[in-house]
Amino acid sequence: MNRALSALAVAALLVMLLEAAPSGSVMPAGALGVVFVAWSVVGYRWALSRGRAAAVAYLTVALALGFVVFNVAGAGVGSTLLLVVVVVQAVMLLSLGWAVVVAVLVPFVHVGMPMPDAVRQVVSTGLACAFAFVLAALHLREQQARSELADANRRLRELGEQAEELATMRERTRVARDIHDGLGHHLTVVGMQVQAARAVLSSDPARADGLLSQAEDQARRALVSVRESVAALREARPEQWLSAQLETLAAEGVSSGPSTSVEVRGRERRLDDEVQVALFRAAQEGLTNIRKHANAHAAVIRLTYRPDVVSLEVRDDGRGLDGTAGGFGLVGIRERVEDLGGSLSVESAPGSGVAVRVEMPG
């Protein structure tokens, strides 16, 4: 825009000199015109970099010079275009309200001309100023829109980067939960089976060998679980019904832990993948806690289907906890459940066992 205004000012100066030639005022008009063009280039750049006060000072001098040049060179296209340059610069430097004031002042350069020429010249100059004002305002608005669009694109890129980082963190958290929930359960069963095998190693070697075989099988399952958790970008769709998964889970530690039964209430139905995985992990963590801490004789996994809601309860008859607990690895399960719109609660009292309840939409 600056180069275009400079080119317009130079072109207006040349036209003005051609128009002034017949009247013999080329020299004074040319000298003043050169001063005006120099000020419109250098002074305008100075005003752009300084602020409102500098803009007002620049436009005041430019208007005064323009009026002087117009009076010396006479009314013409060239001298009028020089003043139009001032109008455009006013739009770029000031608010639109003050730029309108400048545009209204310019046609008054014809004051003192004989009638009706004065009216005709005021109208024509006013129309030229109005046209220039509108074009400059549209250009300014386009510049602002481009700037806002660039800012929006920058913010969008930043938000995209933040979303990518958040997705990476969520995926890491999910994998960490899976490793903890799955591996913790398998290692608990392995530890209890090895402990039971050591207890009967001398008196019943055959049983000890069977327990160690089961522990070896659990270790293999743990390795598979870890590999799947690390490699998966998302949970694979469970192939079994949840009740079948829970039956397998309950049977895994029966040889070395409390007897565990599974109850299903309501008509079983397919659940969303994430909901089924969350419920299974909750049952897995609950049984792990029972086998590690509860000193229980029996446990039950109760799965209940209601309209739009499915609940799971893991209860034991062990020694219980001192108050309501949120530990024993249940923090990760609670986060997983709440992320899916569900809830988890733990109820216990010393000597009355522990009940872990999960409710999920489904």
C-alpha positions as a Python dict, from the first residue, in 0.01 Angstrom:
ca = {
    (1, 'M'): (0, 0, 0),
    (2, 'N'): (285, 242, 80),
    (3, 'R'): (444, 192, -262),
    (4, 'A'): (110, 237, -435),
    (5, 'L'): (50, 567, -255),
    (6, 'S'): (401, 686, -338),
    (7, 'A'): (348, 597, -705),
    (8, 'L'): (11, 776, -705),
    (9, 'A'): (168, 1089, -554),
    (10, 'V'): (445, 1095, -817),
    (11, 'A'): (192, 1039, -1098),
    (12, 'A'): (-29, 1318, -961),
    (13, 'L'): (274, 1550, -951),
    (14, 'L'): (354, 1482, -1317),
    (15, 'V'): (-8, 1539, -1423),
    (16, 'M'): (-16, 1861, -1221),
    (17, 'L'): (300, 1990, -1394),
    (18, 'L'): (151, 1919, -1736),
    (19, 'E'): (-166, 2103, -1639),
    (20, 'A'): (32, 2400, -1499),
    (21, 'A'): (250, 2444, -1808),
    (22, 'P'): (9, 2666, -2005),
    (23, 'S'): (-29, 2907, -1712),
    (24, 'G'): (345, 2949, -1657),
    (25, 'S'): (333, 2830, -1293),
    (26, 'V'): (536, 2516, -1350),
    (27, 'M'): (836, 2617, -1138),
    (28, 'P'): (660, 2723, -816),
    (29, 'A'): (401, 2448, -850),
    (30, 'G'): (672, 2192, -926),
    (31, 'A'): (884, 2296, -627),
    (32, 'L'): (590, 2281, -389),
    (33, 'G'): (476, 1954, -547),
    (34, 'V'): (815, 1794, -490),
    (35, 'V'): (806, 1902, -124),
    (36, 'F'): (456, 1758, -92),
    (37, 'V'): (553, 1424, -250),
    (38, 'A'): (864, 1399, -32),
    (39, 'W'): (658, 1467, 279),
    (40, 'S'): (389, 1219, 171),
    (41, 'V'): (653, 946, 146),
    (42, 'V'): (893, 1019, 433),
    (43, 'G'): (644, 1178, 670),
    (44, 'Y'): (387, 904, 618),
    (45, 'R'): (635, 630, 708),
    (46, 'W'): (738, 832, 1014),
    (47, 'A'): (374, 868, 1122),
    (48, 'L'): (309, 495, 1076),
    (49, 'S'): (585, 409, 1321),
    (50, 'R'): (505, 671, 1585),
    (51, 'G'): (141, 669, 1682),
    (52, 'R'): (-167, 890, 1691),
    (53, 'A'): (3, 1221, 1776),
    (54, 'A'): (252, 1179, 1491),
    (55, 'A'): (-33, 1088, 1255),
    (56, 'V'): (-225, 1406, 1342),
    (57, 'A'): (90, 1617, 1296),
    (58, 'Y'): (169, 1454, 962),
    (59, 'L'): (-184, 1497, 824),
    (60, 'T'): (-202, 1861, 938),
    (61, 'V'): (118, 1945, 749),
    (62, 'A'): (11, 1735, 447),
    (63, 'L'): (-328, 1909, 424),
    (64, 'A'): (-166, 2252, 451),
    (65, 'L'): (89, 2168, 181),
    (66, 'G'): (-183, 2020, -39),
    (67, 'F'): (-396, 2333, -12),
    (68, 'V'): (-95, 2553, -97),
    (69, 'V'): (-1, 2338, -397),
    (70, 'F'): (-363, 2343, -517),
    (71, 'N'): (-383, 2724, -498),
    (72, 'V'): (-49, 2769, -678),
    (73, 'A'): (-102, 2508, -949),
    (74, 'G'): (-471, 2572, -989),
    (75, 'A'): (-765, 2336, -994),
    (76, 'G'): (-690, 2026, -1190),
    (77, 'V'): (-674, 1649, -1187),
    (78, 'G'): (-314, 1638, -1062),
    (79, 'S'): (-358, 1876, -768),
    (80, 'T'): (-682, 1700, -672),
    (81, 'L'): (-512, 1359, -677),
    (82, 'L'): (-247, 1489, -437),
    (83, 'L'): (-521, 1568, -186),
    (84, 'V'): (-684, 1229, -250),
    (85, 'V'): (-354, 1073, -140),
    (86, 'V'): (-393, 1255, 193),
    (87, 'V'): (-746, 1113, 235),
    (88, 'V'): (-622, 757, 179),
    (89, 'Q'): (-338, 808, 426),
    (90, 'A'): (-584, 945, 683),
    (91, 'V'): (-784, 621, 661),
    (92, 'M'): (-466, 420, 720),
    (93, 'L'): (-345, 636, 1010),
    (94, 'L'): (-658, 739, 1202),
    (95, 'S'): (-986, 589, 1310),
    (96, 'L'): (-1254, 598, 1043),
    (97, 'G'): (-1437, 881, 1220),
    (98, 'W'): (-1138, 1116, 1208),
    (99, 'A'): (-1057, 1004, 854),
    (100, 'V'): (-1407, 1116, 753),
    (101, 'V'): (-1325, 1462, 892),
    (102, 'V'): (-1017, 1480, 668),
    (103, 'A'): (-1218, 1365, 365),
    (104, 'V'): (-1481, 1633, 433),
    (105, 'L'): (-1217, 1907, 468),
    (106, 'V'): (-1048, 1840, 133),
    (107, 'P'): (-1331, 1971, -94),
    (108, 'F'): (-1316, 2305, 89),
    (109, 'V'): (-1001, 2376, -111),
    (110, 'H'): (-1240, 2515, -375),
    (111, 'V'): (-1376, 2785, -141),
    (112, 'G'): (-1335, 3123, -308),
    (113, 'M'): (-1392, 3000, -660),
    (114, 'P'): (-1667, 3174, -857),
    (115, 'M'): (-2009, 3016, -867),
    (116, 'P'): (-2128, 2780, -1008),
    (117, 'D'): (-1780, 2635, -1076),
    (118, 'A'): (-1717, 2613, -702),
    (119, 'V'): (-2021, 2388, -649),
    (120, 'R'): (-1925, 2164, -940),
    (121, 'Q'): (-1565, 2135, -820),
    (122, 'V'): (-1667, 2070, -458),
    (123, 'V'): (-1901, 1791, -567),
    (124, 'S'): (-1648, 1630, -801),
    (125, 'T'): (-1367, 1650, -547),
    (126, 'G'): (-1599, 1522, -274),
    (127, 'L'): (-1693, 1222, -489),
    (128, 'A'): (-1327, 1151, -558),
    (129, 'C'): (-1250, 1168, -186),
    (130, 'A'): (-1547, 945, -103),
    (131, 'F'): (-1438, 688, -359),
    (132, 'A'): (-1082, 690, -228),
    (133, 'F'): (-1210, 671, 131),
    (134, 'V'): (-1421, 362, 57),
    (135, 'L'): (-1140, 184, -126),
    (136, 'A'): (-893, 259, 152),
    (137, 'A'): (-1138, 146, 420),
    (138, 'L'): (-1199, -181, 234),
    (139, 'H'): (-826, -235, 199),
    (140, 'L'): (-776, -167, 569),
    (141, 'R'): (-1053, -410, 661),
    (142, 'E'): (-897, -674, 437),
    (143, 'Q'): (-562, -622, 609),
    (144, 'Q'): (-725, -660, 949),
    (145, 'A'): (-910, -973, 834),
    (146, 'R'): (-587, -1124, 705),
    (147, 'S'): (-415, -1046, 1034),
    (148, 'E'): (-701, -1198, 1234),
    (149, 'L'): (-697, -1504, 1010),
    (150, 'A'): (-323, -1544, 1060),
    (151, 'D'): (-371, -1517, 1438),
    (152, 'A'): (-655, -1771, 1424),
    (153, 'N'): (-440, -2011, 1222),
    (154, 'R'): (-157, -1971, 1469),
    (155, 'R'): (-388, -2038, 1763),
    (156, 'L'): (-536, -2334, 1577),
    (157, 'R'): (-191, -2481, 1524),
    (158, 'E'): (-113, -2432, 1893),
    (159, 'L'): (-440, -2598, 1991),
    (160, 'G'): (-365, -2883, 1752),
    (161, 'E'): (-25, -2933, 1911),
    (162, 'Q'): (-180, -2925, 2257),
    (163, 'A'): (-447, -3175, 2150),
    (164, 'E'): (-177, -3403, 2010),
    (165, 'E'): (21, -3380, 2334),
    (166, 'L'): (-294, -3447, 2536),
    (167, 'A'): (-381, -3748, 2320),
    (168, 'T'): (-28, -3882, 2369),
    (169, 'M'): (-52, -3835, 2745),
    (170, 'R'): (-394, -4002, 2757),
    (171, 'E'): (-263, -4296, 2556),
    (172, 'R'): (37, -4331, 2786),
    (173, 'T'): (-193, -4319, 3087),
    (174, 'R'): (-420, -4582, 2934),
    (175, 'V'): (-129, -4815, 2859),
    (176, 'A'): (10, -4761, 3209),
    (177, 'R'): (-329, -4850, 3358),
    (178, 'D'): (-353, -5163, 3146),
    (179, 'I'): (-6, -5275, 3246),
    (180, 'H'): (-79, -5210, 3611),
    (181, 'D'): (-424, -5368, 3611),
    (182, 'G'): (-335, -5675, 3406),
    (183, 'L'): (20, -5739, 3521),
    (184, 'G'): (-62, -5670, 3884),
    (185, 'H'): (-338, -5928, 3881),
    (186, 'H'): (-129, -6196, 3710),
    (187, 'L'): (170, -6141, 3937),
    (188, 'T'): (-52, -6161, 4244),
    (189, 'V'): (-185, -6499, 4131),
    (190, 'V'): (168, -6617, 4046),
    (191, 'G'): (296, -6512, 4387),
    (192, 'M'): (15, -6689, 4572),
    (193, 'Q'): (59, -7008, 4365),
    (194, 'V'): (434, -7012, 4425),
    (195, 'Q'): (374, -6953, 4796),
    (196, 'A'): (122, -7239, 4806),
    (197, 'A'): (361, -7466, 4616),
    (198, 'R'): (639, -7399, 4864),
    (199, 'A'): (405, -7485, 5150),
    (200, 'V'): (334, -7836, 5012),
    (201, 'L'): (662, -7899, 4833),
    (202, 'S'): (784, -8154, 5091),
    (203, 'S'): (455, -8320, 5179),
    (204, 'D'): (287, -8326, 4836),
    (205, 'P'): (534, -8277, 4548),
    (206, 'A'): (273, -8358, 4285),
    (207, 'R'): (43, -8080, 4403),
    (208, 'A'): (336, -7842, 4427),
    (209, 'D'): (428, -7924, 4068),
    (210, 'G'): (71, -7852, 3960),
    (211, 'L'): (72, -7518, 4139),
    (212, 'L'): (403, -7425, 3977),
    (213, 'S'): (263, -7518, 3636),
    (214, 'Q'): (-31, -7288, 3700),
    (215, 'A'): (209, -7014, 3807),
    (216, 'E'): (407, -7064, 3486),
    (217, 'D'): (85, -7036, 3285),
    (218, 'Q'): (-5, -6715, 3466),
    (219, 'A'): (340, -6573, 3392),
    (220, 'R'): (288, -6642, 3021),
    (221, 'R'): (-51, -6470, 3036),
    (222, 'A'): (111, -6172, 3207),
    (223, 'L'): (369, -6146, 2929),
    (224, 'V'): (98, -6159, 2662),
    (225, 'S'): (-104, -5896, 2849),
    (226, 'V'): (194, -5660, 2869),
    (227, 'R'): (275, -5702, 2501),
    (228, 'E'): (-84, -5634, 2401),
    (229, 'S'): (-104, -5326, 2622),
    (230, 'V'): (218, -5176, 2488),
    (231, 'A'): (145, -5255, 2123),
    (232, 'A'): (-222, -5158, 2109),
    (233, 'L'): (-320, -4807, 2006),
    (234, 'R'): (-669, -4880, 2129),
    (235, 'E'): (-848, -5161, 2301),
    (236, 'A'): (-927, -5451, 2071),
    (237, 'R'): (-1288, -5557, 2070),
    (238, 'P'): (-1342, -5823, 2338),
    (239, 'E'): (-1430, -6154, 2174),
    (240, 'Q'): (-1603, -6299, 2483),
    (241, 'W'): (-1909, -6188, 2669),
    (242, 'L'): (-1822, -6012, 2991),
    (243, 'S'): (-1968, -6291, 3204),
    (244, 'A'): (-1739, -6545, 3034),
    (245, 'Q'): (-1439, -6323, 3097),
    (246, 'L'): (-1536, -6295, 3462),
    (247, 'E'): (-1575, -6674, 3494),
    (248, 'T'): (-1222, -6720, 3359),
    (249, 'L'): (-1096, -6451, 3594),
    (250, 'A'): (-1261, -6613, 3896),
    (251, 'A'): (-1112, -6953, 3813),
    (252, 'E'): (-755, -6830, 3777),
    (253, 'G'): (-672, -6812, 4146),
    (254, 'V'): (-906, -7074, 4288),
    (255, 'S'): (-622, -7312, 4376),
    (256, 'S'): (-439, -7062, 4593),
    (257, 'G'): (-693, -6798, 4692),
    (258, 'P'): (-1049, -6763, 4819),
    (259, 'S'): (-1324, -6938, 4624),
    (260, 'T'): (-1482, -6693, 4382),
    (261, 'S'): (-1825, -6715, 4221),
    (262, 'V'): (-1984, -6510, 3944),
    (263, 'E'): (-2349, -6402, 3947),
    (264, 'V'): (-2525, -6243, 3650),
    (265, 'R'): (-2853, -6062, 3705),
    (266, 'G'): (-3066, -5937, 3420),
    (267, 'R'): (-3034, -6026, 3054),
    (268, 'E'): (-2676, -6000, 2937),
    (269, 'R'): (-2612, -5779, 2635),
    (270, 'R'): (-2320, -5654, 2432),
    (271, 'L'): (-2150, -5350, 2580),
    (272, 'D'): (-1930, -5085, 2428),
    (273, 'D'): (-1571, -5206, 2406),
    (274, 'E'): (-1437, -4948, 2650),
    (275, 'V'): (-1717, -5011, 2900),
    (276, 'Q'): (-1659, -5388, 2895),
    (277, 'V'): (-1284, -5343, 2937),
    (278, 'A'): (-1335, -5099, 3226),
    (279, 'L'): (-1569, -5340, 3408),
    (280, 'F'): (-1333, -5631, 3353),
    (281, 'R'): (-1037, -5431, 3482),
    (282, 'A'): (-1240, -5328, 3788),
    (283, 'A'): (-1320, -5693, 3865),
    (284, 'Q'): (-959, -5788, 3805),
    (285, 'E'): (-829, -5520, 4041),
    (286, 'G'): (-1091, -5606, 4302),
    (287, 'L'): (-990, -5974, 4304),
    (288, 'T'): (-623, -5881, 4314),
    (289, 'N'): (-685, -5672, 4626),
    (290, 'I'): (-886, -5952, 4787),
    (291, 'R'): (-614, -6209, 4725),
    (292, 'K'): (-340, -5977, 4847),
    (293, 'H'): (-499, -5803, 5143),
    (294, 'A'): (-839, -5933, 5250),
    (295, 'N'): (-755, -6270, 5410),
    (296, 'A'): (-1096, -6379, 5281),
    (297, 'H'): (-1247, -6726, 5243),
    (298, 'A'): (-1492, -6642, 4966),
    (299, 'A'): (-1559, -6370, 4713),
    (300, 'V'): (-1836, -6299, 4465),
    (301, 'I'): (-1846, -6100, 4141),
    (302, 'R'): (-2199, -5976, 4080),
    (303, 'L'): (-2284, -5839, 3733),
    (304, 'T'): (-2622, -5666, 3702),
    (305, 'Y'): (-2786, -5544, 3381),
    (306, 'R'): (-3051, -5275, 3408),
    (307, 'P'): (-3198, -5051, 3136),
    (308, 'D'): (-2917, -4821, 3016),
    (309, 'V'): (-2699, -4911, 3316),
    (310, 'V'): (-2472, -5202, 3399),
    (311, 'S'): (-2317, -5247, 3742),
    (312, 'L'): (-2048, -5472, 3880),
    (313, 'E'): (-1981, -5555, 4243),
    (314, 'V'): (-1683, -5743, 4385),
    (315, 'R'): (-1741, -5845, 4748),
    (316, 'D'): (-1546, -6057, 4994),
    (317, 'D'): (-1590, -6183, 5351),
    (318, 'G'): (-1244, -6083, 5467),
    (319, 'R'): (-1117, -5858, 5741),
    (320, 'G'): (-1228, -5536, 5573),
    (321, 'L'): (-1067, -5196, 5579),
    (322, 'D'): (-1052, -4909, 5822),
    (323, 'G'): (-1308, -4681, 5656),
    (324, 'T'): (-1364, -4621, 5287),
    (325, 'A'): (-1051, -4685, 5084),
    (326, 'G'): (-943, -4557, 4749),
    (327, 'G'): (-604, -4723, 4734),
    (328, 'F'): (-482, -5067, 4632),
    (329, 'G'): (-457, -4959, 4269),
    (330, 'L'): (-821, -4850, 4247),
    (331, 'V'): (-723, -4493, 4160),
    (332, 'G'): (-649, -4589, 3801),
    (333, 'I'): (-972, -4788, 3777),
    (334, 'R'): (-1171, -4494, 3914),
    (335, 'E'): (-1018, -4260, 3656),
    (336, 'R'): (-1095, -4504, 3374),
    (337, 'V'): (-1456, -4546, 3491),
    (338, 'E'): (-1519, -4174, 3541),
    (339, 'D'): (-1372, -4095, 3198),
    (340, 'L'): (-1653, -4310, 3053),
    (341, 'G'): (-1925, -4143, 3259),
    (342, 'G'): (-1942, -4407, 3532),
    (343, 'S'): (-1877, -4415, 3905),
    (344, 'L'): (-1685, -4631, 4150),
    (345, 'S'): (-1741, -4670, 4522),
    (346, 'V'): (-1574, -4877, 4794),
    (347, 'E'): (-1758, -4980, 5109),
    (348, 'S'): (-1600, -5157, 5404),
    (349, 'A'): (-1583, -5188, 5777),
    (350, 'P'): (-1339, -5384, 5992),
    (351, 'G'): (-1441, -5751, 5997),
    (352, 'S'): (-1717, -5722, 5736),
    (353, 'G'): (-1523, -5748, 5412),
    (354, 'V'): (-1497, -5505, 5123),
    (355, 'A'): (-1743, -5425, 4843),
    (356, 'V'): (-1624, -5250, 4529),
    (357, 'R'): (-1912, -5124, 4313),
    (358, 'V'): (-1892, -4985, 3961),
    (359, 'E'): (-2181, -4841, 3761),
    (360, 'M'): (-2146, -4764, 3392),
    (361, 'P'): (-2380, -4640, 3120),
    (362, 'G'): (-2459, -4924, 2885),
}
